[in-house]
Amino acid sequence: MDNIFGIGMPELILILIIAGVVMGPERIGKVARWLGKTSAQLQLISRSFIRQLNNELDGLDDGRALRDAMDEVKILRQELQSLRQEFTSVSTAAAQEGKMALDEIENSIQPPSLKSIKPDDSQTEGTNNGAHAPATPPMPTLPKPVDVPGDSE
């Protein structure tokens, strides 16, 4: 290793010399023992963690549990897509039925002369030797307003 946390060997030696001068010869031995014990405990914790992690990874049955979970997610995604399509089709059908009901109500309110006249299929296909379809009847004119004396409207 060239450096630890960006500190090379010359910087580390300089830090140790300054620490020895600041702490003095009596406390430097205690600090060295404490650093040794702490690094040993950290290594022990690190090894136990690695051992436990390896045991957990070996217990996964070679990734079969992970594959099963991914398969379940795919199945759930497909079911969600089918439910989304079903919901969309139901809502579209309901909207069409509502529109048909409104059209039926609108047509039932119109006077008979205003209802749309559907030409025969033979006339619309042009099989009548070029004869034109009959014209739709003209729209009736509305009555003109009458002035009533004394009426505010």
Secondary structure, 3 states (H helix, E strand, C coil): CCCECCECHHHHHHHHHHHHHHHHHHHHHHHHHHHHHHHHHHHHHHHHHHHHHHHHHHCCCCCHHHHHHHHHHHHHHHHHHHHHHHHHHHHHHHHHHHHHHHHHHHHHHCCHHHCCCCCCHHHHCCCCCCCCCCCCCCCCCCCCCCCCCCCCC
